[in-house]
């Protein structure tokens, strides 16, 4: 009887250790996925910013005008967009 109880306890401990190791593995996997997700999120934001810049540059190019003045306008707009994004993230 006592030996049977000991065997049950050993099996329970072994099952517990196995589940504990699996939980740790899954937590590590989740942490890596979160890091990758954050990296992709930042990359998306940067690419969207580049798209906006290209659209602005194209819009100024189509309308013609003074190139240095257009560059100043684009720079001001980009700074304003960057400021808005940083406010949204903060």
C-alpha positions as CSV (number, residue, x, y, z in Angstrom):
1,X,0.0,0.0,0.0
2,X,2.7,2.5,1.0
3,X,4.7,1.5,-2.1
4,X,1.7,2.2,-4.3
5,X,1.3,5.6,-2.8
6,X,5.0,6.4,-3.4
7,X,4.7,5.3,-7.0
8,X,1.7,7.5,-7.5
9,X,3.5,10.5,-5.9
10,X,6.5,9.8,-8.2
11,X,4.2,9.8,-11.3
12,X,2.6,13.0,-10.1
13,X,5.9,14.7,-9.6
14,X,7.1,13.5,-13.1
15,X,3.9,14.8,-14.7
16,X,4.3,18.1,-12.8
17,X,7.9,18.5,-14.0
18,X,6.9,17.7,-17.6
19,X,4.1,20.3,-17.5
20,X,6.3,22.8,-15.9
21,X,8.9,22.4,-18.6
22,X,6.2,22.7,-21.3
23,X,4.9,25.9,-19.7
24,X,8.4,27.4,-19.7
25,X,8.9,26.5,-23.3
26,X,5.6,28.0,-24.3
27,X,6.3,31.1,-22.3
28,X,9.6,31.5,-24.1
29,X,7.9,31.0,-27.5
30,X,5.3,33.6,-26.5
31,X,8.0,36.1,-25.5
32,X,9.8,35.6,-28.8
33,X,6.6,36.1,-30.7
34,X,5.8,39.3,-28.8
35,X,9.3,40.6,-29.6
36,X,8.9,39.8,-33.3
37,X,5.4,41.4,-33.3
38,X,6.8,44.6,-31.9
39,X,9.6,44.6,-34.5
40,X,7.1,44.2,-37.3
41,X,4.9,46.9,-35.8
42,X,7.8,49.4,-35.8
43,X,8.7,48.3,-39.3
44,X,5.1,48.9,-40.5
45,X,5.1,52.4,-38.9
46,X,8.4,53.3,-40.6
47,X,7.2,52.0,-44.0
48,X,3.9,53.9,-43.7
49,X,5.9,57.0,-42.9
50,X,8.0,56.4,-46.0
51,X,4.9,55.9,-48.1
52,X,3.5,59.2,-46.8
53,X,6.8,61.0,-47.6
54,X,6.8,59.5,-51.2
55,X,3.2,60.6,-51.7
56,X,3.9,64.1,-50.5
57,X,7.0,64.3,-52.7
58,X,5.0,63.1,-55.7
59,X,2.2,65.6,-55.0
60,X,4.7,68.4,-55.0
61,X,6.4,67.1,-58.1
62,X,3.2,66.9,-60.0
63,X,2.2,70.5,-59.2
64,X,5.6,71.8,-60.1
65,X,6.9,74.8,-58.4
66,X,10.0,75.8,-56.6
67,X,12.0,72.6,-55.6
68,X,13.7,74.1,-52.5
69,X,10.4,75.5,-51.2
70,X,8.7,72.2,-51.9
71,X,11.5,70.4,-49.9
72,X,10.9,72.8,-47.0
73,X,7.2,72.1,-47.0
74,X,7.8,68.4,-47.1
75,X,10.2,68.6,-44.2
76,X,7.7,70.6,-42.2
77,X,5.0,68.1,-42.9
78,X,7.2,65.1,-42.1
79,X,8.2,66.7,-38.8
80,X,4.5,67.3,-38.0
81,X,3.6,63.7,-38.9
82,X,6.5,62.4,-36.7
83,X,5.3,64.6,-33.8
84,X,1.7,63.2,-34.2
85,X,3.0,59.6,-34.3
86,X,5.1,60.1,-31.2
87,X,2.1,61.6,-29.4
88,X,0.0,58.7,-30.4
89,X,2.6,56.2,-29.2
90,X,3.2,58.0,-25.9
